[in-house]
Amino acid sequence: MRRLERHRKPEITLPTITNLATIVVPSKYPDIFEGCRASLAQFAPSAPKILVRDGESIGNPEGWKVIQGPDEPFVYARNVNLGIQACSGDVLLMNDDVRLFRSQTLETLQAVLATHPSIGILSPLVLGQACNVGCPGSQLVQEADVFVAFVCVLIRRDVFNRIGLLDETFIGYGSEDIDFCRRAREVGYRSATTSAALVMHGHQGTTCSTSHDRERKRNPEAYSFRPELSDRRYAEKWGGVDARPQTQPKPKLKTEDTTGGPS
């Protein structure tokens, strides 16, 4: 067992993790991916890593398994599904503009997941752009009422076994995470954020790179973030224009037991 102490929060005892989850990163732009690769090399050197490459601008990084995405417009769900299917065990889905800056981040996420069997999808706290709930006070885990954004999330393999992969009918990037969390909740798995781990989201203060921004301006119709299309698909699937939550509810303290697994 090891002990974790953050700021002035109570000391937390977590189990030691030896079987690391696989980190799956979809990426197209070398200048963004390099920061992600470097942070993982420093803070998660032993974890198995899969790059799902969109296009051919990124080379073959040492220590990574590379899966070539299809030569089609980018679909986040489709690309990460390729990585999920290429490994076994739990999976950390991580955007290429996320940076780790503490050692044992992956191990900590896995240890928290191991001690909360009812949670199927777990996010660290995110510095930067994300709409996830926080963890008020001394809480180790805060359950989300609706979803956690798939900026950086650890997902149990059993969730995939029970509900399948991400829905690839969501165009580009957006709403597939809300859909997945909703489907997981229907089989008894919760989504949550933990205060025990922290990551940074953004590429030097922005989620764009020089090459990304240039391509978006040159071909705006091919830009993968099309929220209006994702919203429409979500409404079609779940019923009605108000089906998709527009904002994440504010954090609420919960006293219910989160130690039991799904029924």
N, C-alpha and C positions, 0 to 999 in steps of 0.2 A: 504494500500500500504506500501511497505517497500523499503528501499534504500540500495543499495549494492555498496561498494567502494573497488576496488582492486588496490593495489599499487598506482600509480599516475594516473590511468585512470579516466575519467569523472564519476561523480556519476550517477548511473543507477537506475531508478525507475521501480520496478517489482511488479506484483500483488501478493497478499497473496494467498497461496495454502493451502487448507484444505482437499481436497480429494486426498490422496496420491496414486501414482502408485504402482503396485505390483512389487517387486523385484524378479526376477527369476534367480537362480544360479544353473548351472549343476556342479556336483562335484563327485569325487571318493576318493580322498586322504585326510584323516583326518588332516594331518599336514598342508596342504595348506588351507583346508576349515576353520580351526579354526581361522586363521588370518582374513579371510573374515567375518566370523560370529562375531568375536569380534569387528571389525570396524563398522559393521552395528548395533550391539547392542549399541555402543557408539554414532554413528552419524546419525543413522536412526532408532531409537528405535520404532517409531510408525508405520513404513511402514509395510504393509503386505508382507510376505516373503515366497517364495516357493523354496525348495531344490529338484532338480531332481537328485536323487541319483543313481550313477552307481556303482554296487556292493553293499556290505553290511558292509563295514568297518566303515562308518560314522554312528553314532547313530541317534537319533531323537532329534535335537536341540530344546530347549524350544522356543516357539513363532513362530516356522516355520511349515508350511505345507510340509510334505514330500511325494514326488511321487517317486515310485520305477521305475527306468528305466528298460528296457527289458534286459534279460540275453543274450545279443548279443554284438558283437563288437561295440564300442562306435561310435555313429553318432551324432555330435553336433546338427544339425538341428532337428533330431528326438527328442532328449531329451528336448531341449528348447521348442519345439512345445507342448510337454506334459504340461509344465508349463504355456505356453501362453493360452492353451485351458482350463486350470483349474482356470482361473481368468477372471475378466471383467475389462474394463477400460484400460488405458495406462499401458505399461510394461517397466521396466528397466531390460534389459538383461545384466548380469554382470558375467564376468569370476570369478572363485573362487580364482584367484591370484590377484584380484583387491582389493585395500584397500581405503576406505574413510578416510580422516583425517581432515575434516572440517564439522561442523554442517551445516544443511540446504542445503547440496549438492543436495539431491533429490528434495527438494522444489524449489531450484534455477533452476535446469534443467526444471522442470515442468513450472515454471513461464516464462522462456525464450520461451519454446515451445508454451505457451498460447498466447504470444505476437507476434508470427511468424507463422501464420496459414498455410503458404505455406511449412513449414518444417515438414516433417513426421518422420525423424530419426535424433536424436540429440546426439552428443557425447560431454562429457566434454573434456578439455585439459587433456592429459595423461602424467604423469611422468613415463618414462620407455618405454618399447617396444610397439610401435604402429606406424602406417603409416598414421595417419590422418593429415589433414591440420591444421595449426595453425591459430591464429587470429592476424594479423599484427596491430601494432599501438594501437588505442583505439577501435578497432572493437569489438562489443559484439558478433557478429555471423559471421562466415566465411563459405560460402557455398562450398561444395566439388564438384569438376567437375565430379568425377566418383563415389566415395563411401566413407563411413567411416568404419573403421574396427570395428567389433562387440566385442571390448574389454569391453566397458561399454557404452551402448546406450539406450536412452529413445525413445520408438516407440509409436506413436499414435495408438489407437485401430482402428481408421478408416483406417489406412494403411492395417492392417490385413483383415478388412472387405472388402476392395476393391481388394486386390491382393492375399489374402490367406496367408498361413504360409510359413516358410522357406522351401526350396526345400530339401527333405530328400534323394534325389538321389546323393547328394554330399557326398562322402565317408569320414568318420572320421571328420576332422576339416579343413575347408579352402574353400574359394570361395563362400560359401553360402551367406556370407555377401555382396559380390560384386553383386551377382545375385539378392539378395533381393533389394538392393539400386537401381539397374538398373530397376527392375520391378516397384518399387515405382515411379521412375522418369517418367516412361511411362504413369502413371495416374496423373501426375502433382505434386507429392510430392518430395521435395528436401531433401538431406542429408547435415548435417552441423556440425560444431564444435562451441562451445561457450567458450569464455574466462571467463565467470562468474563462472564456476565450474572446479574443478581440482581433479583428482584421481591419485593414484599410481598403477602401473601395475608391478607385479613381486613378487616372493616369496623370500624375503631377498636377493634381487639382482639378482635372477634367477627365471625362470618360472617353474623350476623343484623342486620336493621334494625328500627326500631320498627314499621313497617307489616308487614314480613315476620313478625315475632314475633306480632303481633296476629292476622294471618290464620291462622297455624299453630295458635294456641290456639283460634280460632273454628271452624276446619274441619280438624281433624287428619287426616281421611281423605284430604283433597286435597293434603296436604303431599307435595312431589315427591321427597323423599329417603326411599325405602323400600328399604333394603338387602336385606331378606329376599326381596323380589320380584325384585330384580336378581340376587341370588345364585342363586335358583331358576332364572331364565332362563339364567344362565351355565352352570349344571350341566346343564340340558336340552340346551344347544347343544354343550357340549364333553365331556359324559359324566361323570356321577357327582357326588356331593355334595362331593367334595374337589377338583373341577376348578378352582375359583376360588382363586387365591392370597389368603390372608388378610392377609399382611404382605409388605412389600418386603424382599428379602434385603439383608443388610448390605453396604456397599460392599466391593468386592474389586478389588485392582489387577490389571489385565490387560495382558499383553504382546503380545496378538495385534494384527495390522495392521488398522486401521479406515479405511484410505484407499481401499480398493477398493470399487466399487459393487456392487449386488446382481447376481447372475448371472441 
